[in-house]
Amino acid sequence: MERYVEDYQKRRLTERVDIMTAVNILKSEGYDHDELIAEITKVFYVDLDTYNEIVMAA
């Protein structure tokens, strides 16, 4: 996922469904568990508590 987004352009991911969708898309593109957080935070501001709950449950 070669994307560069300025901080002021980043969308906030706070809803569980939005975070789950982003994680599922990244996984389908072949990113592993260790790469997910790095890639998702390049594009979005993420509620990390919710993100961690989702990743631990998966």
C-alpha positions in Angstrom: 0.0 0.0 0.0 2.2 2.8 -1.3 0.3 5.8 -0.1 1.4 9.1 1.4 -1.2 11.2 3.1 -0.7 14.5 4.8 -1.7 14.4 8.4 -4.5 17.0 7.8 -6.0 14.7 5.2 -6.2 11.6 7.3 -9.7 10.3 8.2 -10.4 9.1 11.7 -11.3 5.5 12.3 -13.1 5.2 15.6 -16.0 2.9 14.7 -15.4 -0.9 15.0 -16.9 -1.6 11.6 -14.6 0.9 9.9 -11.5 -0.5 11.6 -12.5 -4.1 10.8 -13.0 -3.2 7.2 -9.6 -1.6 6.9 -7.9 -4.5 8.7 -9.7 -7.0 6.4 -8.7 -5.1 3.3 -5.1 -5.0 4.4 -5.1 -8.7 5.2 -6.6 -9.5 1.8 -3.7 -7.5 0.2 -1.2 -9.8 2.0 -0.2 -7.7 5.0 0.6 -9.8 8.1 -0.2 -8.9 11.7 3.0 -7.0 12.3 2.6 -4.8 9.3 -1.1 -4.0 9.8 -0.7 -1.2 12.4 2.1 0.5 10.4 0.1 0.5 7.2 -3.2 1.5 8.7 -1.7 4.5 10.6 -0.1 5.8 7.4 -3.6 6.5 6.0 -5.8 6.9 9.0 -5.9 8.2 12.6 -7.0 5.0 14.4 -8.6 4.5 17.8 -5.8 2.2 19.1 -7.8 0.7 21.9 -10.5 -0.5 19.5 -7.9 -1.6 17.0 -6.2 -3.8 19.6 -9.5 -5.3 20.7 -10.3 -6.2 17.0 -6.9 -7.6 16.3 -6.8 -9.7 19.5 -10.3 -11.1 18.8 -9.3 -12.1 15.2 
